[in-house]
């Protein structure tokens, strides 16, 4: 007796042909969609409130990108949970190039301190382009005993537990960067989390706390006024308006701790769209006036194309995870 439920060879061939045709049609449709992109406004999600530094940078980039793409780029502030609400919004969005995120390094740190977060920051996104770094500066009062990075490190190592340092919170790059410094020098300095530079700077000036880690914009303004000492920048860079601030790497070769801003798309966004976006952002970043416009926010242009950025995100994520494990940092 023959099994009448089993399809004949001719039926199987017809089925395979139909499936291949369907896949081919889908591929053509996806390709055509990518070629026609964009045909409607694009949303640039920002995880911080309107008026803040990251939002200000987004609003400088968005209209320039709109002009190049021929479609409006709308900044969408999704605040809360240190950028995780914005991250979740973009991670869940359709991978069609119409929802992007201006992400920052805090996304890569959060996965180690908040294991309950709803997405994996490395796997949930397609990196599009690196845009800016946000250099950090170690500041002290004018009467602090050390004046150079080498003197600073020697002082901390000689006086374990004597000094404390303030940052804008546990798990920030400000915090982890200083913890990286401690790990590399074998020093012990107590961390005091604050809410932000607006509270840190006055306390450093008054001597309430001897050391602070703040944005370059906050540090340079007060150092120029002679109200505090900008002792070292935490990544190897010369700052506009603060060229005399030595990098910490002068005393610790290779040391670098700096928040970064980059554009991310949902995972699975078609490569042609990512390439078009990355190229458009490169042109935005090449504008001669952009560095001056963003300097007020402490942002330094640092364009990186999609491919190298993808590798660098993996590297940066691993580096922050290493600091958190070695320094035994936990969310508070």
C-alpha positions in Angstrom: 0.0 0.0 0.0 1.3 3.4 -0.9 1.4 6.3 1.7 -1.0 8.7 0.1 -0.1 11.5 2.6 3.4 11.8 1.3 3.8 14.4 -1.5 5.0 13.3 -4.8 8.4 14.3 -6.1 6.8 16.7 -8.5 4.8 18.3 -5.7 7.9 18.7 -3.6 9.7 20.4 -6.5 6.8 22.7 -6.9 6.8 23.6 -3.2 10.6 24.3 -3.2 10.2 26.5 -6.3 7.4 28.4 -4.6 9.5 29.0 -1.5 12.5 30.1 -3.5 10.3 32.5 -5.4 8.8 33.9 -2.1 12.3 34.4 -0.7 13.5 36.1 -3.9 10.5 38.4 -3.9 11.1 39.3 -0.2 14.7 40.0 -1.0 13.8 42.2 -3.9 11.3 44.1 -1.8 13.8 44.6 1.0 16.4 45.8 -1.5 14.0 48.2 -3.2 12.9 49.5 0.2 16.5 50.2 1.2 17.2 51.9 -2.2 14.2 54.2 -1.8 14.9 55.1 1.9 14.1 57.5 3.3 10.5 58.3 2.2 9.3 59.7 5.5 10.6 61.5 8.7 13.2 59.8 10.8 13.1 59.7 14.6 16.3 60.2 16.6 15.6 59.0 20.1 17.6 60.6 23.0 17.5 59.2 26.5 18.0 62.5 28.3 15.8 65.5 28.8 15.4 68.5 26.5 18.0 71.2 27.2 20.7 68.9 28.5 24.1 68.4 26.9 23.3 65.2 24.9 19.9 66.7 23.7 21.7 69.9 22.6 24.2 67.9 20.5 21.3 65.9 19.0 19.5 69.1 18.0 22.7 70.4 16.3 23.1 67.2 14.3 19.5 66.5 13.4 18.8 69.5 11.0 22.1 68.9 9.3 21.3 65.3 8.7 17.8 66.3 7.6 19.2 68.5 4.9 21.4 65.7 3.5 18.7 63.0 3.6 15.9 65.1 2.3 13.6 64.0 5.2 13.0 65.6 8.6 15.0 64.1 11.5 12.9 64.6 14.6 14.6 64.5 18.1 12.4 62.3 20.4 13.3 62.6 24.1 12.5 59.4 26.0 13.9 60.1 29.5 14.3 57.8 32.5 16.4 55.0 33.8 19.7 56.6 32.7 18.9 56.1 29.0 17.4 52.6 29.3 13.9 53.6 28.4 15.2 55.2 25.2 17.3 52.1 24.5 14.4 49.8 25.0 12.3 51.9 22.6 14.8 51.7 19.8 15.7 48.0 20.4 12.0 47.1 19.9 11.5 49.4 16.9 11.2 48.1 13.3 14.7 47.8 11.7 13.8 50.0 8.8 16.0 53.0 9.3 13.2 55.3 10.6 14.1 54.9 14.3 17.6 55.7 15.5 19.2 56.4 18.8 21.8 58.9 19.9 23.3 56.4 22.4 26.2 56.8 24.8 28.6 54.7 26.8 26.2 54.4 29.8 24.3 51.8 27.8 27.3 49.5 27.7 27.9 49.9 31.4 24.3 49.4 32.5 24.3 45.7 31.5 26.8 44.9 34.2 25.0 46.8 37.0 21.4 46.2 36.0 21.1 42.6 34.9 17.3 42.9 34.7 17.5 45.4 31.8 15.3 44.4 28.8 17.9 44.3 26.1 21.5 43.4 25.4 23.2 46.7 24.3 25.7 44.9 22.1 23.2 42.5 20.3 20.1 44.7 20.2 21.6 47.4 18.0 23.4 47.9 14.7 26.1 50.6 15.2 25.8 53.3 12.5 28.4 55.9 13.3 30.5 57.3 16.2 30.0 61.0 16.5 31.6 62.6 19.6 33.6 62.1 22.7 32.7 64.0 25.9 36.1 64.4 27.6 36.2 64.3 31.4 38.6 66.4 33.6 39.9 65.7 37.1 39.5 69.0 39.1 40.8 70.0 42.5 40.9 73.1 44.6 43.6 75.6 43.9 45.5 74.6 47.1 45.5 70.9 46.3 49.1 69.5 46.8 49.5 68.0 43.3 49.6 70.1 40.1 50.5 67.5 37.4 49.2 64.0 36.6 52.4 62.4 37.9 52.3 64.3 41.2 48.6 63.4 41.5 49.2 59.7 41.2 52.2 59.8 43.5 50.1 61.7 46.1 47.2 59.2 46.0 49.5 56.2 46.2 51.4 57.7 49.2 48.2 58.5 51.1 45.7 55.6 50.8 42.3 56.5 52.1 43.1 60.2 52.8 41.3 61.6 49.8 37.9 61.3 48.3 36.5 62.1 44.9 33.1 63.1 43.6 31.3 62.1 40.4 27.9 62.4 39.0 26.9 58.9 40.2 27.6 55.2 40.5 28.2 53.5 37.2 28.9 56.6 35.2 32.0 56.8 33.0 33.2 59.5 35.5 33.0 56.9 38.3 34.4 54.0 36.3 37.2 56.0 34.8 38.5 57.0 38.2 38.1 53.4 39.4 40.2 52.4 36.4 42.8 54.9 37.6 42.7 53.3 41.1 43.1 49.8 39.7 46.1 50.8 37.6 47.9 52.6 40.3 47.0 50.5 43.3 45.6 53.6 45.1 42.6 53.9 47.4 40.3 56.9 47.2 36.8 57.0 48.5 34.0 57.6 45.9 31.3 60.1 46.8 28.4 60.1 44.3 26.7 63.4 43.5 23.8 64.4 41.2 26.0 66.3 38.8 28.6 68.9 38.1 26.4 71.7 39.4 26.8 70.3 42.9 30.4 69.0 42.5 32.1 72.1 41.3 31.1 74.4 44.3 32.1 71.7 46.8 35.5 71.2 45.1 36.1 75.0 45.1 35.2 75.2 48.8 37.2 72.2 49.8 34.2 70.2 50.9 35.5 67.4 48.6 39.1 67.5 47.4 38.7 65.9 43.9 36.0 65.9 41.3 35.5 64.4 37.9 33.4 66.6 35.7 32.8 67.4 32.0 35.4 69.5 30.2 32.9 72.3 29.7 32.4 72.6 33.5 36.1 72.3 34.3 37.4 74.7 31.7 35.0 77.5 32.6 35.9 77.5 36.3 39.6 76.9 35.7 39.7 80.0 33.4 38.0 82.0 36.2 40.7 80.8 38.6 38.2 79.1 40.9 39.7 75.6 40.7 42.5 73.6 39.1 41.8 71.5 36.0 44.5 68.9 36.8 44.2 66.3 34.1 41.9 65.2 31.2 41.1 61.5 31.3 41.6 60.7 27.7 44.6 61.6 25.4 43.3 64.8 23.8 44.0 68.5 23.7 40.8 70.4 24.6 39.7 73.5 22.7 40.2 76.3 25.2 42.0 74.0 27.6 45.1 73.1 25.7 47.2 73.5 28.8 45.4 70.7 30.6 47.7 67.6 30.6 46.2 64.2 29.8 46.4 61.6 32.5 48.1 59.3 30.0 51.2 61.5 30.4 51.7 59.6 33.7 49.8 56.4 32.8 50.6 55.6 29.2 47.6 54.4 27.2 45.1 55.5 29.9 41.7 56.6 28.4 38.3 56.9 30.0 35.8 59.0 28.0 32.1 58.9 27.4 31.2 58.6 23.7 28.1 59.4 21.6 27.1 57.3 18.7 24.1 56.7 16.5 22.5 53.2 16.8 19.8 51.5 14.8 17.8 48.4 15.7 19.5 45.2 15.0 18.8 43.9 11.5 18.6 47.3 9.9 19.6 46.7 6.2 23.2 47.3 5.4 22.5 49.8 2.5 20.6 52.0 4.9 23.3 51.8 7.6 25.9 52.7 5.0 23.9 55.6 3.7 23.3 56.9 7.2 26.9 56.5 8.2 28.1 58.4 5.1 25.6 61.2 5.7 26.7 61.5 9.3 30.4 61.6 8.1 29.5 64.7 6.0 27.7 66.3 9.0 30.7 65.8 11.2 33.0 67.3 8.5 31.2 70.7 8.7 33.8 73.3 9.8 31.6 75.0 12.3 30.4 71.9 14.1 33.3 71.6 16.5 32.9 75.1 17.6 29.1 74.7 18.0 29.4 71.6 20.1 32.4 72.8 22.2 29.9 74.6 24.5 28.6 71.1 25.4 32.1 69.7 26.0 31.7 67.5 22.9 34.7 66.8 20.6 33.9 65.5 17.1 35.2 61.9 16.7 33.5 60.3 13.6 33.9 56.6 13.3 32.2 54.6 10.5 29.8 51.7 11.1 32.3 48.8 10.8 35.0 50.0 13.1 32.4 51.3 15.6 30.8 47.8 15.8 34.1 46.3 16.8 34.9 49.2 19.2 31.5 48.9 21.0 32.4 45.3 21.8 35.8 46.3 23.0 34.4 49.2 25.2 31.7 47.0 26.7 34.3 44.4 27.7 36.6 47.1 29.2 33.9 48.5 31.4 32.9 45.0 32.5 36.5 44.3 33.5 36.6 47.5 35.7 33.3 46.7 37.4 34.5 43.1 38.2 37.9 44.0 39.4 36.8 47.0 41.5 33.8 45.1 42.8 31.4 47.8 41.9 27.7 47.3 42.5 24.6 49.4 41.8 23.5 51.4 44.8 
